[in-house]
């Protein structure tokens, strides 16, 4: 069985689930899903810039309305649980957890402990971080000894 560590930041859409579960054709895939709740207020500006760059001005204005830090745990856990259910419904094995410490350190330890075959980073575009190679995928490539695939999540 092929093992993928899947890093996400929001609820997986049906399109996301289909995409990641069919990446390896007919081969059975087991997912270890890591989800980081939204960070603190320092991240709001970067997310708003990304929204503007994507032409989603309404989303940029609403960035301050989303729960941050400790208040983001409950919505993040609900999104993780629903994402795991969707992956299982698609025929894959899936377990996961919220990541509240540094996500790349957790990623490295999970890859080492499980012998994962790959890492898939599935996020919305983050143009500022990507430009400076500070996004999860770019940084993960220097931390783990397995291939890292970066995919953009879909909106419903």
C-alpha positions in Angstrom: 0.0 0.0 0.0 1.2 3.5 -0.9 1.4 5.9 2.0 0.9 9.7 1.6 1.2 12.4 4.2 -1.4 15.0 3.2 -1.0 18.5 4.6 -4.2 20.5 4.4 -5.4 23.9 5.7 -9.1 23.6 5.1 -11.9 21.1 4.5 -11.3 18.9 1.4 -13.8 19.4 -1.3 -15.2 16.5 -3.4 -12.8 17.5 -6.2 -9.8 17.5 -3.8 -10.7 14.0 -2.6 -11.1 12.7 -6.1 -7.8 14.3 -7.1 -5.7 12.9 -4.3 -7.3 9.5 -4.3 -6.7 8.9 -8.0 -3.1 10.2 -8.2 -1.7 6.7 -8.2 -4.3 5.0 -10.4 -5.6 1.7 -9.0 -3.0 1.4 -6.3 -4.4 1.5 -2.7 -3.4 4.6 -0.8 -3.3 5.3 2.9 -3.4 8.9 4.0 -2.0 10.5 7.1 -3.7 13.9 7.1 -2.1 16.9 9.0 -4.2 20.0 9.4 -3.0 23.2 10.9 -5.6 25.5 12.4 -5.4 29.1 11.2 -2.5 31.0 12.7 -2.6 34.2 14.5 -3.4 37.7 13.3 0.1 38.1 11.8 -1.1 35.8 9.0 -4.1 37.9 8.1 -2.2 40.3 6.0 -0.6 37.6 3.9 -3.9 35.8 3.4 -5.5 39.1 2.3 -2.8 39.8 -0.2 -3.3 36.3 -1.6 -7.0 36.9 -1.9 -6.4 40.2 -3.7 -3.9 38.6 -6.1 -6.6 35.9 -6.9 -9.2 38.6 -7.6 -11.2 37.6 -4.5 -11.7 41.0 -3.1 -14.7 40.0 -1.0 -12.6 37.2 0.6 -9.8 39.7 1.4 -12.3 41.9 3.3 -13.6 39.0 5.3 -10.2 37.6 6.4 -10.5 39.3 9.8 -13.8 37.6 10.5 -12.4 34.0 10.6 -11.4 32.5 13.9 -7.7 32.6 14.6 -5.3 30.8 17.0 -7.0 29.0 19.8 -10.4 29.8 18.5 -9.7 28.0 15.2 -9.2 24.6 16.8 -12.8 23.5 16.9 -13.6 24.5 13.2 -10.3 22.9 12.2 -11.1 19.7 14.0 -14.5 19.5 12.3 -13.0 20.1 8.9 -10.3 17.4 9.5 -12.9 14.9 10.6 -15.1 15.6 7.6 -12.1 15.3 5.3 -11.1 12.0 6.8 -14.6 10.7 6.3 -14.6 11.8 2.7 -11.2 10.0 2.0 -12.5 6.8 3.6 -15.8 7.0 1.6 -13.6 7.2 -1.5 -12.0 3.9 -0.5 -8.8 5.0 1.1 -7.5 4.5 4.6 -7.2 7.8 6.4 -6.1 9.0 9.8 -5.2 12.5 10.8 -4.5 15.1 13.5 -4.4 18.8 14.1 -0.9 20.3 14.1 -0.4 23.0 16.6 3.3 22.9 16.9 5.6 23.8 14.0 4.0 21.9 11.0 7.3 21.1 9.2 8.8 19.5 12.3 5.7 17.4 12.8 5.8 16.5 9.1 9.3 15.3 9.3 8.6 13.1 12.3 5.5 11.6 10.8 7.3 10.8 7.6 10.2 9.2 9.6 7.8 7.2 11.9 5.5 5.9 9.2 7.9 5.4 6.3 5.6 7.5 4.1 6.2 7.3 0.4 5.4 11.0 -0.4 4.1 14.2 1.0 1.2 16.1 -0.7 0.8 19.7 0.3 -2.8 20.7 -0.7 -3.4 24.4 -0.1 -4.8 27.5 -1.6 -2.3 29.6 -3.6 -0.1 31.6 -1.3 1.7 33.9 -3.7 3.8 35.9 -1.2 5.1 32.8 0.5 5.6 30.9 -2.8 7.5 33.9 -4.3 10.0 33.8 -1.4 9.9 29.9 -1.2 8.5 30.1 2.3 5.4 28.0 1.6 5.0 24.6 3.2 5.9 22.6 0.0 9.1 24.5 -0.7 10.3 24.3 2.9 9.2 20.6 3.2 11.4 19.6 0.3 14.4 20.5 2.5 13.2 18.7 5.6 11.9 15.3 4.4 13.6 12.5 2.4 10.6 11.7 0.2 9.0 13.5 -2.8 6.9 16.5 -2.0 4.0 17.3 -4.4 2.3 20.7 -4.2 -1.3 20.9 -5.3 -3.8 23.7 -5.1 -7.1 23.0 -3.4 -10.4 23.6 -5.0 -13.4 25.7 -4.0 -17.0 24.5 -4.0 
